[in-house]
């Protein structure tokens, strides 16, 4: 007996339950393979000439409905977080948006001084880099404190301990 390649046909039993009246949607007019899975020899090896080629018609876009639309891929918990960590460790760009940071710097400097202080763009950039560096190291130290306490969740007390050990913040 000759070997025959079998293709798996997936039957969707759920769609008949979701349709009103319990009927499944009308079958599509797509060409179905022969039950034996074999084609005739003349169809496979027929010579093609410019006049005998079939012209392909453009396919119409099917309307997207909840049944036909594919579900978005759902990653396991932690996978996306690890991917973001790798991404941000590779980049050297600033993480805080520039405009809100500059507004905050100008607001604080105006509150501390009686006159308005003018800032050069290089000075604002230097302050932003220093602030982000400080925050990144504070998060690193706080994470070490949380891991030392056998936790994976950062808490307020981890930040307080990291600042206290680092000698920054309140005088104890």
N, C-alpha and C positions, 0 to 999 in steps of 0.2 A: 504494500500500500504506500502511496506517495505521501510525502510530508506536506502538510498544508499549514500555512500561517493563519492563525485565528486572531481576529481583532476583538478586543473587549468592548462590548456595548454597555454603556452605563444607563440603567433605567432609573428614572427619577420618579419614585412613588410619592414623594412629598408634594409635588406640584398638583396632583389630582385632589389632594385633601384641601389645598389652599384655594382652589378655584370654586366660585359659587356654583352650586348644583352638583359638585363632586365630579365634574368632567375635566379631563385633562385638555390642555390647549391643542389646537389643530396641529397635526404634524407638518414639519417644514417640507417644502418640495425638493429637498436636497436628494441627490442620487445616492441610493443605498447600495452597498456592495452585494454581489451575488452570494447566496448562501454557501457555496462551495469555496469562496474566496479566490477563485481562479478567473482569469480573463482569457478571452480567446486570443489565439496567436496573431490573428490579423489585426487586432486592436493594438497589441503591444508593439509590433514591429512594422507598422505601416509606414511607408516613406511619406515624408511631408514635403509638399511643394508649396510655393507661395499662394497658389489658388485654393489649396485644400485646407489651409490652417483655419481654425475657428477663431473668430475675433472674440476677445473677452469683453463682456459688458461690465461697466463699473458697478460695484455692489452698492446697494442703497444702505445708508446708515440706519440701523434698527433703533427704534426709540428705546432709551434706557429706562427700564422699570426696575423696581426692587428685586424682582426674580432674576432678571438678566444681568444686573449689575454685580460685579465681583466684590466680595467683602475685602476690606482693607486688611493687609497682613498684620496680625497681632503678634508682637514679639513677647518673649517670656520676661517676667519682671527682672529688671537689672540689666538686660541686654542693651537697651537704648542708653541707659545711664553710662555704661562702660564705653559705648561708642562715642558718646559726647565727651567723656573724659579724655579719650585718646585724641579726639578732634581738637579740643581746646589746648591740650598739651603740645600739639604740633604747631598750632598757630602762635604768632607773636603779636597779634593785633590787640588793641585795647578792648576790654569787655564792657565797660561802662559807656553808654552813649555820650558823645562829647557835649551836645547842647545842654542837656539837663545838668551835667557835671559843672559846666562853665557857669550856668545860672546859680548853682548852689555856692560855688566859690565866690562869685561876685556878691551874693547875698550875705554870706558870712563875713567877707572882708568889709562890706559897707556897714554891717552891724558893729564890728569891732573898731572901726575908725570913724571919725567924725566927717571927714571929707571922702569924696569918691576916689577910689584907687583904680588906676589904669593898669591893665595886664597886657603883656605881649603874648602872642600865640605860643611862643616857645616856653614861656613861663607856665602858662596854663597846661601845656602838654607835659612839662616836667612834674607839675603837681599831680596830674592825673596818673602818670606812670608810678609815682611814689605811693599814691593812695592805693592803687591796685596791687602793687607789690606788698604793701602792708597787709591788705585784706587777704591776699593769697596765703601769706605766711601765717596769719592768724587762723585761717581755716585749717591749714596743715597742722599747726600745733593743737588746735582744738580737736581735730580728728584723732590725733595721737592720744589725747586725754580720754576720748570716748572709747578708743580701742583698749586702752589700759584698764578702763572700768568694765571691760568685756561687753561693750555695746557697739552697735553700728550706727546708732542714731545720735546726731549732734544735739546737745542741749545747751541751755543758757549757762549752766554751771561749767561746761567744758570751756566755753569762751572765757568765763571769769577766771578759771584756773590757769588757762594758757596765758592770759594777760598778767596774772599775778606772778607766775613763774618767770615770765619774760621781763618783769619789772616795769610793766607799763600799766597805767591806770591809777586806781585808788591807792593811797598809802595805807598799808595795813598795820 
